Each structure stands twice: as structure tokens, then as C-alpha cells.
Amino acid sequence: MAPPGEVPNTVPTKDSTDTEENQAKTGKPKKEAEQNDDGQEVGVPTTDETNTSSLIVPGSVSVVKNMYQTKKDSDGQWKWIETLPEDIPETEEIKEKAKYAIVIGNIKNPDPESTRTLQAQMIIIQSSWLKKALGSYILKSYPGVTCELSKLEFNAPFTPFVHRWAELLKYRSRPNLDPTMAKHIDLLHDALKKEIGEQIELYEDYIFTGVITFVHLWMIFQPGGTIISEAYGALSAYELLDSEYIKNDDGEFLRLKCEYINWSGSYFGRSAEIIDLPKFHGTKRIEDLGAFPLKFHGNSENVKRELIERGEKFESLAGYQYQA
């Protein structure tokens, strides 16, 4: 039997020839070839095929053949080769990394004024304990994050953890945590504190003072949260799906992608809405923004109650109404 990945030798060997001669001497009939519907023999090689490797039918070898892409050459071209490139880590090296609760990928810090020579570019969560804590509480229902993945990866600037830092601290302070869980939570906390500690301090300072800068505006807009705005008339509530910085001919904005409940004339449903917050200099009061999270309103509970009452009245008037 040929080793995996090699084509079997199809040229008759001395042993096979001897076997045929012995069959002739014993008088035992040679197995007749099978025939197809047209009476033609099937599977009997010709003389030429017997003497060459062309007997192998394309696609008939039951082996998976792996090929590897090379680096581009001086002409910008690459090709496929059969041997593993030198810059690809060996299987044992990959297995070695798999045992760690957290894997952090570091790059050279691009900020020449920073005192840190390296900064984390990615954080991979491999601990099943951490995945459980993130999925059940810390990052529960956070859009775009699936904690059940075998490879749970986060990239800088680690936005979900900035938005859910308070939840991480609450979970970490729980009494009677499983010892392994507690240790892994501490590992994650310390790693994140090193990478986003300055952002967390800024965020807490903004919350305390009630102001924000444009460059850090994304911090207060957590996906899945409720925001309020008078951008299209009366004060309305929206669910924030996502936010991103946009720059075009009209200027620079933080674009809020939202949904709200609307009436089509036949049924209630969700409608998409875009709200752009234009760039501003210095700091600005959060409540003076064209849209902001409901929790930052000075009288958020009253506003929430009024919006619910108005929504219930709106729902009761939907459809055909008659007055005698």
C-alpha cells in the first residue's frame, strides 16, 4: 500500500508476474473481465497502460492532497507547492498555543510618544470558563459577538469591553466564583486594564462631567442601547444597531444606525433610521447632542414613561377609527 498522498505504483512487479505464472501452472482459470452493455471489457488495462502510470484515472486516488500557497515573487505572482512553507507554524506549535486561557497578539506601538513599545492588536479567548462568563452576563446580547465560537477573537480597540466594563467589574466581584473562573476573570481584567485602561478612565470622567469629545463619541453609544433624538420632529426613542465614523464631501460624522417602531397603515414593524452627528471641536455636553443614550438624560425615568404612554396611545389609534 502506498504511503498517504503518493500514487500507487501501477507497473507490474516480479511478484505479480510470478503469481500469474503459478495460476497458469495450477490450471486454475483466470478471472474473466467484466463486460458492459455493449460487450466491451471493463477495467482491463491495455499494454501501454500496463507499462505507464497513465493507468490512474484522474480523481480516482482516495487521498486528500494538500497544496500550499507561496509568498509572492518579485513579479507579484505566487504558486501552489506540495511542501509546507517555512513561515507556517507546525501543528505542535499550534497545539501549544491552544492550551492557554487567553492569547494576545502584540504589534509595535505606532505612537512614537508612547512609553509602551508594544500594544495588543488582538485578544483570543480560549478559556471555556471565560466564554461562559462573557456569554451569560458580561457580553450577553452584545451585537456581533458570539461567545460560543471555539475561537473567540477581539480586535483593538476592544470596543465591546469598553462598553461593558462595568459588567466585567460586577462579575469579577461576585462571591464564591469557581476558583478557575476567578483566576481567568482576573487574567482577562488585567490584560484589558493594560490595553484600554486609559479609555476606561476617560469614559468614567466623561460620564461624571456629562461632556464628551468627538473622537471618543463612540464610547457612549453601545449597540443595542436606547437613544433619544428630536432629529425628525418630536422626541423619539430608537434602538441603536451600530455606529461608525463617516467622512465625505459634507464633512465628518459619527453615523448612528438605528431602528424604531413604525406603523405602515396595515401593521406595526421596525423601520431603519440614520442619524448623523457632525464633528465638533473640544468637548460638548452629552445632552446637547442631536442624539444621545436615554440613560444620560437628566430626567431619564420621566422621559421613558412619557414615551411609553405616547406609544401606547399611538398603538390604540392604529387602524380604522370610527366616531358616532
N, C-alpha and C positions, 0 to 999 in steps of 0.2 A: 504493500500500500504506500502510495506516495505521501511525503510529508504535506501538511496543510498548506495550501497556496501553490503547490507545484503540480505541473501537468504530468499525469502518469506516463511512463514510457510505453509507447504502443508498438515498438518494433519487437517482433517475436524473439524470445530468448532461446538459449540452448535447451533449457528445461522444458519449455513448451513444445519444442520440436521433438524432443525425446518422448514426451507424453503421447504425441500423435503417432509416433512410430510404434510405441508399445500397444496402442489401441489397435493398430493395423495387425500386429503380430498375434494378439489375442483373438482376433476375429470379431470383436465387438463392433457393431455398426456405429458409424459416426453420426451424431445428432444432425438431423436434416434441418436446413434453414427454413424459417417460417416464410410464408408467401402472403402477399397482399391480394386484393380482389382481382387484380389483373394477372395473377400468376407469377409475379416477379418476386425474387427472393429479397427479403428484408434483413438488413443487419450483416450481410456478408461483404467484407471488405474486398476491394479489388487488389490486384497485385501491387499496383502503385501505392494504394492507400496503406497496404500492409508494411511497406518499406519506408513510409514517411509519417510525420506527426500530423499530417492533414486529416488523419482518421478522426481526430477530435472534432466533434460537431460544435460550432460556435454556440456558447451559452450552455453547454452540457455538463461542464465540470461543477460538481456540487461543493463549491468553496467560495467564500466571500473574499474578494480581492481588494485590499485597501491600497489606495494611492494617496500621495501626499503632495500638497502644493508647495513649490519652491518660492523663495524670495524673488522679486523682480530683478531681471538683469539690467545691464547698462542701457538697453533699448526699451526698458519698461515692460518687458514681457516676462511671463512666468510659465512653468510647465509642471506636469504631474510626474512624480517619480515613485519608485516602489519602496525605497528605504526611508525611515523616519528622519526628518531633518534634525540637525544638531540643536537647533534653538527650541525644539519642542520638548517639554519636560517628560521624563519617563513615568510610567504608570506608578512605580513605587513612590516617586516624588509627589504625585497627585494624591495617592493614598495617605501619605504622611500628613498632608495639609488637612485632609478630611477629618482628622481626629480632633481638631481644635474647635472650641465653642465659638470663637469669633476669629475671622481672618480679615486683616486690614491691609489694603493696598496703598502704599505711600508713594508720593512723587516729590520731586524737588519743588520747594516752595517758590512760586514765581514772583513773590513780593520781595524785592531786594531790601526793603526796610524792616522786614520781619526778623525777629530774633530766632525763629524756628527755621531750620534748614529743610525740614520735610513737613508735608501735610498729607492727611489721608484723602485719597481720591475715591475710595470705595470701602464699604464695610459689608462683609458677608457673614450673615448669621447662620451657623450650622447647628447650634445647640437646640435640641428639641424642647428643653425647658424654656429657653428664651422665646422660641416660636409660640409656645403655649401662652406665655405671659403677654406677648405682643398681640396675638390674635384674639385673646379673650378679654383684654382690657386696654392695654396701653395704646395700641393702634387699631382697636376694634372699629370696623366700618370705615376706616380711612380710605378714601377713593384711590384706586390704583395700587393698593398694597394687598397682596395675597400671602398671608403668613404660613400657609400650608405648603408652599413650594419647598422642594428639597434644597434649593439654593436660593436663599432669601438675600437679595443684594440691594444695598442703598448706595447712592452716589452723592458726592458733595454737591450742594451744601447741606445735605441730610435734612431737608425741609420737614418731613413728617415728624421727626424728633423735636424740631424747634416748636412746631405746633402742639405737640403732645408731651412737652417736657414736664408739665405739672402732673400728668397722668403717670409718667415714669417715676417721679418722686413719690407719688402716693402709693404706687405698687411696691416700690422699694422699702417703704416704711411699714409695710404690713407685718404684723406679728406672726410668729410661727410659720414663716416660709420654709419650704423644704430646703435643707442645707445646700444642696446642689443648685437649686433655683436661686437662693440668696446670693451664692457666690457668683453665678453667671450674671445676675442682675447688676451686681457691683462691678463686674468686668465691663459690662456694656455702659453703665453710668460713667465710669472713669474714662473710658475711651471717648465717649461723646463729649464729656466735660472738657476734655483736652482739645477737641476739634471745634465744638460750637459753643464753648463756654462764654466767649465774648459776645456772641449773638444773643445768648440767653440773657446775659446781663443787660444788653441794650434793650431787648424786648421787655424785660421787667421794668426798666427805667421808663420806657415809653408808656407802659400801662400805668405806672404810678403818676406820671406827669400829664397823661392824656394827650400827648403830642406824638408825631411820627415824622420821619423823613421819607422822601420819595424812594430812595434807594432801598429802604427797609420796609416799604409799604406792604410787601408780600407777607411779612411776618404776621400781620393781624388778620389776614384773610385765609382762614382754614377751610379747605374743601369740605363740603357737607354742612357747613355752618349757615346760620340765617343772617342775612344782611338786609338793611332797610335803605330805601332811597326815594327821593322825590324827583328823580331824573325824568320821569314821564308823567308828571302831574301830581296826584295825591300820593301821600306817603304809602309805600307798598313794601311787602316783605318778599324776599327771594331766597331760594336755596343756591348757595354758591357751588358750582361744579369744579371750577378751576380758575386760575389767574396766571397771566403771563405778561411780560413787558413787551410792548409793541413800539416800533419806530418806523414811521412812514413820512410822506410828504406833509402831513398835517401836524407832525410833531411826535412827541414821545408820550406813551401812556402806559398805565397798568390796566390791562383789559380783564374785566371780570365776566366770566361766562356763567350765566345763571339760568334758573328755571323758576316759573311762577305758575300758580293755578289760574286758569282762564276758562271762560265759557264761550263755546263756539256757536251757540244758538241752538245746539242739539244736545250737547253733553259737556261735562267738565273734563279737563285734561291739563297736561303740562305744556307750557309754551316756552321756547327759548328766548333769552334776552341777553343782549350785550351792553355792558356799561363800561365806558372808558373814563379813567381818572387821569387827567392830564398832569404832566410833570410840573413840579413846583420846587422852589429853592428853599433851603433851610428847613425849618420844621413847620408843621401845620397841625392845628387841633383836629383830633380824630373826628369829632362831631361836626366839623366844618367841611368834611369831605363830601363829595357828591353821593357817595355810598359808603357805608361802614357797617361792621358787625353790630347786631342788635344789642349784644351784651355791653357795648361801650356807650350806649345811650344813658344819659344821667337819670332817666326815669324809665328804664327798660321794661319793668313789670307792667306799668300802666300802658305803655305803648303796645306791648304784647297783647294785653287784654282788649284794648280798643280795636286792634287789628283783627283779633278773633271774632269779636262781636260784629264788626263790619262784614267779615267774611261769611258769618252765619246768616246775616240779613241778605247778603248778596245771593247766597245759595237758596234761600227761601223764595226769592223773587225770580229765580231762573225758570225758563219755560213760559207757557202761556198763562196770563193772569186775567181774571175777569172781575169786573166791578158792577154791581147792580145799580 
